[in-house]
Amino acid sequence: MIHIKKFVKYAINEDNGRGDLFYDIAPIGKFTAKIISKSDGILAGVKYAEILAQTEKIKIEFLKNDGDIIKAGDILAKLEGRASKLLSSERTFLNMLQHASGIATMANRFVKKLEGFDVVLLDTRKTRPHLRDFEKYASRVGGAINHRLGLDDCLMLKDTHLRTIENLKEFVQKARKRISWVTKIEIECETFAQVEKAMDAGADIIMCDNMTFEQIKEVVAFRNKNYSHILLEASGNINLNTIQDYAKTGVDAVSSGSIIHQATWLDFSMRVD
């Protein structure tokens, strides 16, 4: 909750600058307004908008909740407050809700493609600077599960890391003594030979990166026979057209950065009554 309050205050200050020029000459008294959707999708951002309203002393009542399906024409929220506060906060309200709802809507499209499969959808760290918590929150609202929030969540050894490591097995053994006992180690692999080496080294998770469906199926069969405790993640070129083919390979999870970085904002507007 603390990080949300900080985020909201920063957003307010960013837009107000040295002060809203309308503020001191705004009409006196309280006004009411509505936030209306002009798009179909999934609503997200309610948690942030409520903190914004609380900060700006605006009364807000949401008629829809985070994760609800919304249609064009739906009234999402009713607001009441001083004209100066309503209007100086208008763009911040809309930016937060439109941005978050766009991500939630995209994530939900991916999730629907996975219905019937025993596979989870993961987002990635491909987020905008200073917006990771916000964008990953929106991703969760849409039904995805967060992958790493940062470098301190899980020790992931990507291709760039592996080029610096001479003996992978010795490195993993050393890492086990340094990182938290409950922290997992994930190793990115592009070939079956790399998978064999990574599994033997003691990985908890194998990321099958940019592998073909047939390659991944081979990895799944090898895992099932020899290392049933290891989790498998498919990544790379996963989109709405290919995700079901990846799910059919037998992996435990698929990850896609496009959940966030390819999402398009929904269109909302605020109307003063």
C-alpha positions as CSV (number, residue, x, y, z in Angstrom):
1,M,0.0,0.0,0.0
2,I,2.9,2.4,0.8
3,H,4.4,2.1,-2.7
4,I,0.9,2.8,-4.2
5,K,0.6,6.0,-2.2
6,K,4.1,7.1,-3.3
7,F,3.3,6.3,-6.9
8,V,0.0,8.2,-6.8
9,K,1.7,11.3,-5.2
10,Y,4.4,11.3,-7.8
11,A,1.8,11.1,-10.6
12,I,-0.1,14.0,-9.1
13,N,3.0,16.1,-8.8
14,E,4.1,15.2,-12.3
15,D,0.9,16.6,-13.8
16,N,0.4,19.6,-11.6
17,G,4.0,20.9,-12.0
18,R,4.2,24.2,-10.2
19,G,0.4,24.2,-9.8
20,D,-2.7,23.8,-11.9
21,L,-3.5,27.3,-13.3
22,F,-7.2,26.5,-13.0
23,Y,-7.0,25.7,-9.3
24,D,-7.2,29.2,-7.8
25,I,-10.0,30.4,-10.1
26,A,-12.1,27.3,-10.1
27,P,-15.8,27.6,-9.2
28,I,-16.6,27.1,-5.5
29,G,-18.6,24.1,-4.4
30,K,-18.8,20.4,-5.0
31,F,-19.4,18.8,-8.4
32,T,-20.1,15.3,-9.5
33,A,-18.6,13.4,-12.4
34,K,-18.5,10.0,-14.0
35,I,-15.8,7.9,-15.6
36,I,-17.2,6.1,-18.6
37,S,-15.7,3.4,-20.8
38,K,-15.5,3.8,-24.5
39,S,-13.9,0.4,-25.0
40,D,-14.6,-3.3,-24.3
41,G,-12.2,-5.1,-22.1
42,I,-11.1,-5.9,-18.5
43,L,-11.1,-3.2,-15.8
44,A,-7.9,-2.6,-13.8
45,G,-6.4,0.2,-11.8
46,V,-9.3,0.5,-9.3
47,K,-6.9,0.1,-6.3
48,Y,-4.7,2.9,-7.6
49,A,-7.6,5.2,-8.4
50,E,-9.1,4.8,-4.9
51,I,-5.8,5.9,-3.4
52,L,-5.7,8.9,-5.7
53,A,-9.3,9.8,-4.7
54,Q,-8.4,9.5,-1.0
55,T,-5.2,11.6,-1.5
56,E,-7.1,14.4,-3.3
57,K,-10.2,14.2,-0.9
58,I,-12.5,13.1,-3.7
59,K,-15.4,10.8,-3.0
60,I,-15.4,7.9,-5.5
61,E,-17.7,5.0,-5.9
62,F,-16.7,2.3,-8.4
63,L,-19.6,0.4,-10.1
64,K,-17.1,-2.2,-11.5
65,N,-14.2,-4.0,-9.7
66,D,-10.7,-4.9,-10.8
67,G,-11.0,-7.9,-13.1
68,D,-14.6,-7.2,-14.2
69,I,-15.6,-7.4,-17.9
70,I,-16.5,-3.9,-19.2
71,K,-18.3,-2.7,-22.3
72,A,-18.3,0.6,-24.2
73,G,-20.8,2.9,-22.5
74,D,-20.4,1.4,-19.1
75,I,-20.2,3.8,-16.2
76,L,-17.2,2.7,-14.2
77,A,-17.2,5.2,-11.4
78,K,-19.0,8.1,-9.9
79,L,-17.0,11.0,-8.3
80,E,-17.8,13.9,-6.1
81,G,-15.5,16.8,-5.0
82,R,-14.3,20.3,-5.5
83,A,-14.1,21.3,-9.2
84,S,-10.4,22.2,-8.7
85,K,-9.6,18.7,-7.4
86,L,-11.8,16.8,-9.9
87,L,-10.3,18.5,-12.9
88,S,-6.7,18.6,-11.8
89,S,-6.9,14.8,-11.1
90,E,-8.9,13.9,-14.3
91,R,-5.9,13.0,-16.5
92,T,-4.2,11.1,-13.7
93,F,-7.3,9.0,-13.0
94,L,-7.8,8.2,-16.7
95,N,-4.1,7.5,-17.4
96,M,-3.9,5.0,-14.5
97,L,-7.2,3.2,-15.4
98,Q,-6.7,3.2,-19.1
99,H,-3.1,1.9,-18.9
100,A,-3.8,-0.8,-16.3
101,S,-7.0,-1.9,-18.1
102,G,-5.1,-2.3,-21.4
103,I,-2.6,-4.6,-19.8
104,A,-5.3,-6.6,-17.9
105,T,-7.3,-7.0,-21.2
106,M,-4.2,-8.3,-23.0
107,A,-3.3,-10.7,-20.2
108,N,-6.9,-12.0,-20.2
109,R,-6.8,-12.7,-23.9
110,F,-3.7,-14.9,-23.3
111,V,-5.3,-16.6,-20.3
112,K,-8.4,-17.5,-22.3
113,K,-6.2,-19.2,-24.9
114,L,-4.9,-21.4,-22.1
115,E,-8.3,-22.6,-20.8
116,G,-8.3,-26.4,-20.6
117,F,-4.5,-26.6,-20.3
118,D,-2.6,-27.3,-17.1
119,V,-0.2,-24.4,-17.9
120,V,0.2,-21.0,-16.2
121,L,0.8,-17.7,-17.9
122,L,3.8,-15.7,-16.7
123,D,4.6,-12.1,-17.4
124,T,8.3,-10.8,-17.7
125,R,10.5,-8.0,-16.5
126,K,9.9,-6.2,-19.8
127,T,8.2,-3.2,-18.1
128,R,8.6,0.5,-18.3
129,P,11.0,2.1,-15.8
130,H,9.4,3.0,-12.5
131,L,6.2,1.2,-13.5
132,R,7.0,-2.4,-12.8
133,D,4.7,-2.8,-9.7
134,F,1.9,-1.0,-11.5
135,E,2.2,-3.0,-14.7
136,K,2.6,-6.3,-13.0
137,Y,-0.4,-5.6,-10.8
138,A,-2.4,-5.0,-14.0
139,S,-1.1,-8.2,-15.4
140,R,-2.3,-10.1,-12.3
141,V,-5.7,-8.5,-12.6
142,G,-6.0,-9.9,-16.1
143,G,-5.2,-13.4,-14.9
144,A,-1.4,-13.8,-15.4
145,I,1.0,-14.8,-12.7
146,N,4.0,-12.6,-12.1
147,H,7.5,-14.0,-13.0
148,R,10.3,-12.2,-11.3
149,L,9.6,-8.7,-9.9
150,G,13.3,-8.1,-9.8
151,L,16.7,-9.6,-9.8
152,D,16.3,-10.5,-6.1
153,D,13.4,-12.8,-6.6
154,C,15.1,-15.7,-8.3
155,L,18.6,-16.5,-9.6
156,M,18.1,-16.7,-13.3
157,L,21.1,-17.6,-15.4
158,K,20.5,-16.4,-19.0
159,D,22.8,-16.9,-22.0
160,T,24.8,-13.8,-21.1
161,H,25.4,-15.1,-17.6
162,L,26.3,-18.5,-18.8
163,R,29.1,-17.1,-21.0
164,T,30.8,-15.9,-17.8
165,I,30.6,-19.3,-16.0
166,E,33.2,-22.0,-16.7
167,N,31.8,-24.8,-14.5
168,L,28.0,-24.6,-14.2
169,K,27.7,-27.4,-11.6
170,E,30.2,-25.8,-9.3
171,F,28.6,-22.4,-9.8
172,V,25.1,-23.7,-8.8
173,Q,26.6,-25.4,-5.7
174,K,28.2,-22.1,-4.7
175,A,25.0,-20.2,-5.4
176,R,23.1,-22.6,-3.1
177,K,25.3,-21.5,-0.2
178,R,24.9,-17.8,-0.9
179,I,21.2,-17.3,-1.8
180,S,18.2,-17.8,0.4
181,W,17.3,-21.5,1.1
182,V,13.9,-21.0,-0.4
183,T,15.1,-19.1,-3.6
184,K,14.9,-21.0,-6.9
185,I,17.5,-21.2,-9.6
186,E,16.3,-20.9,-13.2
187,I,18.6,-21.6,-16.2
188,E,17.9,-20.5,-19.7
189,C,18.5,-23.1,-22.4
190,E,18.3,-23.0,-26.2
191,T,19.4,-26.6,-27.0
192,F,18.8,-30.1,-25.6
193,A,22.4,-30.4,-24.7
194,Q,22.2,-27.2,-22.6
195,V,19.1,-28.7,-20.9
196,E,20.9,-31.9,-19.9
197,K,23.8,-29.8,-18.5
198,A,21.5,-27.5,-16.6
199,M,19.4,-30.2,-15.1
200,D,22.5,-32.1,-14.0
201,A,23.9,-28.9,-12.4
202,G,20.8,-28.7,-10.1
203,A,18.5,-26.2,-11.7
204,D,15.0,-25.8,-10.2
205,I,13.5,-24.4,-13.4
206,I,14.5,-24.7,-17.0
207,M,13.5,-22.0,-19.4
208,C,13.2,-23.4,-22.9
209,D,14.1,-20.3,-24.9
210,N,13.2,-19.9,-28.5
211,M,12.9,-23.7,-28.9
212,T,10.7,-25.4,-31.5
213,F,7.7,-27.3,-30.3
214,E,9.4,-30.6,-31.1
215,Q,12.5,-29.6,-29.1
216,I,10.4,-28.7,-26.1
217,K,8.5,-32.0,-26.3
218,E,11.9,-33.8,-26.2
219,V,12.8,-31.7,-23.1
220,V,9.5,-32.5,-21.4
221,A,9.9,-36.2,-22.0
222,F,13.5,-36.1,-20.7
223,R,12.4,-34.1,-17.6
224,N,9.5,-36.5,-16.9
225,K,11.8,-39.5,-17.0
226,N,14.8,-38.2,-15.1
227,Y,14.1,-35.0,-13.2
228,S,10.3,-34.9,-12.4
229,H,10.8,-32.2,-9.8
230,I,12.2,-29.6,-12.2
231,L,9.7,-27.0,-13.6
232,L,9.7,-26.1,-17.3
233,E,9.0,-22.7,-18.8
234,A,8.6,-21.9,-22.5
235,S,9.6,-18.5,-23.6
236,G,10.3,-16.6,-26.8
237,N,8.0,-15.8,-29.7
238,I,4.9,-16.6,-27.7
239,N,1.9,-14.7,-28.8
240,L,-1.8,-15.2,-29.1
241,N,-1.4,-17.2,-32.3
242,T,1.2,-19.6,-30.9
243,I,0.5,-20.0,-27.2
244,Q,-1.7,-23.0,-27.5
245,D,0.9,-24.9,-29.4
246,Y,3.4,-24.2,-26.6
247,A,0.9,-25.3,-24.0
248,K,0.4,-28.6,-25.8
249,T,4.1,-29.5,-25.4
250,G,3.6,-30.3,-21.7
251,V,5.5,-27.4,-20.1
252,D,4.4,-26.0,-16.7
253,A,4.4,-22.4,-17.7
254,V,4.7,-20.0,-20.7
255,S,5.9,-16.5,-20.4
256,S,5.4,-13.5,-22.7
257,G,6.6,-9.9,-22.5
258,S,3.9,-8.9,-24.9
259,I,1.3,-9.1,-22.2
260,I,2.6,-5.8,-21.0
261,H,4.7,-4.1,-23.8
262,Q,2.2,-4.9,-26.6
263,A,-0.9,-3.9,-24.6
264,T,-3.0,-1.1,-25.9
265,W,-4.7,1.4,-23.5
266,L,-8.4,1.2,-23.3
267,D,-10.3,4.4,-24.0
268,F,-12.1,6.0,-21.0
269,S,-13.4,9.5,-20.4
270,M,-14.5,11.6,-17.4
271,R,-17.7,13.8,-17.7
272,V,-18.7,16.4,-15.2
273,D,-22.4,16.3,-14.6
